[in-house]
Amino acid sequence: MKTNQLSLFGWESPTPEDNYSGDTKRCSSCRQILPIEKFGKNKSKSMGRACTCKECLKAHSAKMKELHSKHKIPEGHVCPICQKSAEELYSPGMGNKTPFRLDHNHSTGEFRGFLCDSCNTGLGKFRDDPELLAKAIDYLSA
């Protein structure tokens, strides 16, 4: 009988029965173990493949395109978390790209706002989990 345990991030961890071979990989989005060819090539990632399967990546790209068409960065915008402006976040290597990223709820797909790249990445690393972020705050406050 297969048993799964919740990991620190709330998703099911692989059990001993979930044996990976060189031909399979777990999608970081849908969490399914799929044949390696279901993942795009990316030499900087493990096994030389993307972390997200092509199907999930396609769905995510379509959702982001939809959200970008509906929402524009307001004039004079500052990151709602770190309060930095585009001028404060800009670096010469960015060219004419904006330092802000469209943030959305990964469960519902709803638009939340525009965050700077660092704050957006930080929330993503905590899988948008308020309980996990609260634990991080407790840790930093100790």
N, C-alpha and C positions, 0 to 999 in steps of 0.2 A: 504494500500500500504506500502510495506516494504522499509525503507530507511536505508542506511548504511553510516557511516561516517568513514573517515580515522583516524586511531589513530595516536599517536605520532610516532609509528614505521612504518606507511605506510600500515598496513593491516586493513581490515574491522573489526570494533568493533561489538560485539553482540548488537542487538537491543532488545527492550522489547519482540518482537515476538520470539526471540531465547531463549526460556526458557529451562534451563538445568534441568534435573531431576537427580536423583541419578543414572540413567541408561545411561547417555550420558556425553560426554566430547568433547571439541574442540581440534583437533590435532594442535600442535604448528607449524607444517610444512605445511600441506595442508590446514589448517584452517577450515576443515569440522567438523561439529558436528556429532559424530559417537557414536554407542553403546559402552558402557564401556568395553565390552569384546574384542573390536578391539584394546585395549591398553594392553601392557604387564604389569605385576605386578611390582610395585616398591614402597615399604613402605615409602620411604622418600619423595615421591611426593604427590600432592593433590589427594585425593580420593584413595590413595594407588596404583595408576597406573602411567605408564610412561607418559611423556608429548607428545610424538610422537606416532602416531598409528603404528601398526605392519607393515603395508604395506609401509609406508614412511620410517620406520626404516630399513626395508629390502632393499629398494632401496638405501638409504644412505650408508648402510654397504657395498653393492656391489660396489658402486662408490668409496668409500674409499679404499676398497681392490684393485680395479683397479689402483687407483692413487698411492698407496703404492708400487705396483708391478713395476710401471714405474719410480718412483722417489725415490732416496735415499738421506739421509742427507749427504751433502758434508763434507769431512774431515776438521776440524778446523772451523766449521760453528758457526756463532754468529747470534742471533736474529736480523733481519733487523730493528726492531723497537727500542728495548731497548739496543741493541748492547752487550748483555751479552752472554758469551760463556757457553758451557755445564758445564765446571768446576765451573763457577760462579753460575749456576742455580741448580746444583746437591745438593740433600740433602740425608742423609743416608737412609731415609725411602723409597727412590725410587728403591732400589736394583740396578739392572743393566738396568733399563729402561732409555730411553732418555728423557731429559727435553723438547724436541722439538715436536711440533704437526704439522701435515700436514695441511696447510691452502689452502682452495679452494674457488672459487666463488660459492656461494650457488644458484645463478640463472643459470649460465652456466655450472657449474661443473668443470671449468678449474682450474688446479693446479696453485697456486700463489707462494708457497714457504713453508719454515718451520719457524714457529714462536715459541717462548717459550710459555709455557702453559698460563701464565698470559696475555701476549699480545694477544694470540689467543682468550682467553675467553673475553677479553675486546672488541675486534672487534665484537665478536659474540653478546655481550650484546647490541651493537649499531646496530645490524642487518646489518653490512657491509654497512651502509648508510653514505656516505661522508657528506651530509647536516647535518645529526644529529651529526656527529663527529665535524663538524665545529661549531655547536651550543655549543657543550661541550667545545671546545677550547675557544670560546667567553666567556662562563660562567667562566671558570677558569682564563681567562685573565682579567676579570673585577675586 
